[in-house]
């Protein structure tokens, strides 16, 4: 088991993250606890599984509003093991969205979002699915009560973004971490040697120091992920990449008043308000104008409608982190 947890730590450190800094620190703490032999809370996992299930709200004129939860940390891939443990992945969300779009009984779709974000893997792909879906049916993104980073990224492509009065939105950005263990190993009397074939294969292996060239490469990977995020958000919101870079919080979480003023959201309202509005909205709604051109990302699928709507128990960190850990462990077991 400890070998699997070693792989989990490697996965967390090797992939860029679009998540709030405090939550990433909690992820690191939980992984450390698991490696020390402390097992996850079964009750928390059971509650997480229950909360991730989609639900439907009947529409008086016929049909339903499909409510799809996005809760906790978002990580890549899904299999039977992680399905049983609960959690959120872009693959599972894509499946839920596609089913809702294809179901003629579903009139509108509402994403109920309470997430600090997660890994960047799959975020751009899901953003495209949301943009496509909104050309077919109204898609509402509700911040209830946190829509941050990799959670905000694809939701920016919804027909409309609504935030509850006490919600926090934004944290648009990407980052990664690296621990240089050279001095620590030296204090232990350990001198590490790495034998490698492939010019860059051993960059940073075992906590060895990074060269200037390695730092440039890692920074370029982070910049690339950030540019894709910025490009998707700009197209979804119908603004320029420059607008997003300089006016959407610049990496900070903001309250709903600041979010509305900056253009991150369209209105302030509760989940019930949004579900009620979704029940009375008819037909696909897209942006008033085509998504703005940007040099950050190739154009997404063009919206077919030109009309923009006039429209619409917080998961604790323990559940979110338990979900995340089990998904990573499942990913390792599946490889």
N, C-alpha and C positions, 0 to 999 in steps of 0.2 A: 504493500500500500504506500509506503514512504516513497518508493520509486515513482509511483503515479503522481504523488503530490509534488515531487521534484519537477515533473513535466508540467504541472499546472503553473508552478511559479515561472518556469521558462516561458510558457505561453503568455502569461500576464506581462512579462517584461519585454517580450520580443514584438508585441503588436501595439501599434499606436492606439491611444484612447481618446474618445470624445466624451468626457464625463466630468462631473464636478470634482475638484481636487480632494475634498473631504471624503467623498465616497470611494475614490481610488485608494486613499490611505486606509479606509476600513477594509477594503478588499485585501490589501496586503496584510493587515492584522489578522483577518480570518484565515487566510492561507497559512500564516505562521502558526496559528493555533491548531489547524488541522495537521500540520507536519509534526506538531508536538504531541499528537495523539488524541486531541479533543474532537469528538464527532459532532455532526450537525444535529440540530434540534428537530426531531421527527414531527412534532406538532407544528412547528413553523413551516416545514415543507408541505405538510398537508393543507395548511391554511393558504399557502401560496398557490397550490394547485387549484383550489376552489376559486380563488379570486381571479385567476387568469381566464376562466371560462367566459366565452362571449354570451351575451344575453339579448333578448328581443323585447321591444316595447310595441304593443299593437297600435296601429294607426286607425283612427275613427273611420276614415273613408276606405279602409281596406289595406292589407299589407302590414309590414312591420318596419321599425327602425332597428337596425342591427348595431348593438353597442359592443365594441371590441376593446377590451382593456389592454393597456400597455403599462405594466407596473414593474418596478425594480430595475436592476441592472440588465442591460441588453447585451447578450453575447452571441457569437455565431454558432450555427448548426443546432440540429435537434434530432434526437433519436428516442427510442422507447424508454431508456433509462431516465433521460432528462424530462421526457413527457410525464413520467410518473412522479417526478420530484417537483413539478411546477416550474414556472419561470417564463421568460420572454426571449424570443429570438426573432430575427428578421425573417427567417424562413417560415416559422410558424405564423407570424403576422401576415406575411404575403399570402399564405394559404387561406387564412381567415378572410382576408380582403378579397381575394379572387372568388371565393365561394359566395361572399355577400354580393359582389358585382354580378355574378352569374345567376343568382337566385331572383326570379321575377317577383317573388313575394316581398323582397327587401326594397323599400322605397328610398331610404337614405341610410348613410353609414356614419356612426359617431365613434371616434377613438377617445376613450376615457384614459387620459395619460397622467401618470404619477411616476415619473422616472428621472433619475439623475443622468441618464445617458448610458454609455457603455463603449463597446469596441466599435471601431469604424467599419469593420468587415460587414458588408451587406447593407450599409446605410444608404449608399447611393442607389443601389439596385431597388431597394424598397421605396425610395423617393420617386423613382420612375413609375413604380406600380401605383403609387398614390396619385401622381399626376395623371396617369392614364385613367384611373378609376373616376376621377372627378369630371371627366368628359362624358361619363355614362350616367353617373348618379351623384347627387350631392354628398360630399365628404366633409364632415366637421371634425376638427381636432379640438378637444376640450382639455385644458390644463387644470388638473384636479388632483394634486395641487402643485406639482412640479413638472415642468417640461424643459429639460436642460440638454444641451449639447447634442449627442447622437439621438436623443428622443425628439428634440426640436427639429433637427435636420430634415427628416422625411415629412414631418407634420407641416413644415412650411409649404409643402406642395398640396395641402388640402384646399378644398373650396374656401373654407373659412377657419380661422383660429380664434377660439374663445377661451378666456381664462377666468377662473373663479376669483372673487375679490381678494382673497388672501394668497393667491398663487404666486409663484416665482417662475420667470421665463428667461431663457437665453443661454448663457455660458457657452457661446459659440466659439469653438476652438478645438485644437488637437494637441496632444502632447504625449511624450513617452519618458521613461526614466531609465537611468543606468547607474549601478553602484560600482565604483572603482575600488576593488578590494586589495590593491597592491600594498598599501601601507599596513592594512590589517594583517595580511599574510606575512609581511615582513616582521611584524611584532611577534608573531607566533613562530618565527624561525623557519618559515616555509618560503622556498623560492620555486615558483611554478614555471615549468617549461612546456611549451606547446609545439607539437610536431604537426605540420599541416601541408597539404597539397592543395593549391588554389590560392591565388594571391591574397584574396580578402576573406578567405573562409574562416580564419580564426580571430577576426576582429572582435575584441571584447570577450573572448572565451574565458570562462572561469573567473571573471571579474578582473582580468588584466586591463591595464590602462588603454584608453582609446587614443589613436593617433589623430592628428589634425584632419587627415584625409577621411578617417572614419567618422569624425564628428560632422564633417561637411555632408557625407552621404546620408547619415541619419537625419540631419536637419532637412535635407532635400526630400526624404520620405515623408516627414511630418508636414512640410510645406505642400507637398503634392496632395496629401489627404485633406489638408485645410482648404486648398483651392477647389477640390471637388465639392467639399461641403458648402463653401461660399457660392460656387456656381449653381448648385442645386437650390439653395435657399433663394438666391436672386431670381431664378426662373420661377420658382413657386410663388414668390411674393410679387413678381412683376416689377422688380427694381434692378439696378445695376449691381455688379459685384462690388464696386466702390462704395455704394450705399451700405451694403452689408458689412464690409470691412470696417468702415468708419462710423457707422451709426446704429448698429444693432447690439450695443452693449460692449463690443470689443472684448469678449471673453468673460464679461461679468454677468452674474444673475441680476435681474432687475425686477422690481415689483410691477404690478399690472398697469399702473398709471404711466410709468416710464416706458413700459413695453408698448402700450397703445400709442403713445406719443411718437415713439421711434419707428413704429410700423411692424413690430414683431407680431402683434395680434390685431384682430379686427374689432373685437368688442370684449366687454367684461360681463360675465354672467356665470351662473351655476350650471352644473351638469344637467339638472332638471330643466332649466331654461333652454339649454341647447337641444335636449331631446324633444322638448315641446316644439321648438322651431323646426327641427328636422322632420317632425311628423307632418308639418304643414307645407314643407318645401316640395315643389314639383319639378321634375326634370333635371338634367345635368346643368351645373353652373360652373363656369370657369372665369378666368380673369377678364376684365373689361378690354384689355389690350393684350397682344401676344407677349409672352415672357421676354424680358429684356435680354439683349445680346450681351455676352460676357466672354472675355478671353480666358476664363478660368476653366471652362468645361465645355465639351461639345454639346450642342443643343439637345434638350430632352424632346420626347415626343410632343408634337404641337397639339394644343388643346383645340377641340373642334367647336366649342361653344364660346361665344364672346361676351356672355352676360355674367357679371359677378353678382352674387346675391346681396340683397340688402340685409339678409339675415343678421342662427341663433343666433372613508376610513383609511386614509393614508397608510400605505404599507410601511412597516418599520424596516430599519436597516438590516435587522437580523434576517428577515424573510428574503429580502433582495439579495443579500450576500450568500445565503444558503442556496438559493436558486442558482446563482452564478457559479458557485463552487461545484455543484452537482453537474451542471452543463459542461464545465471544463473537464471534470473527471470523466464524464461520459464520452467526451470527444477524444480523450486520451485512450480510453478503453476501446473505442471504435477503430482506432488506427492500427 
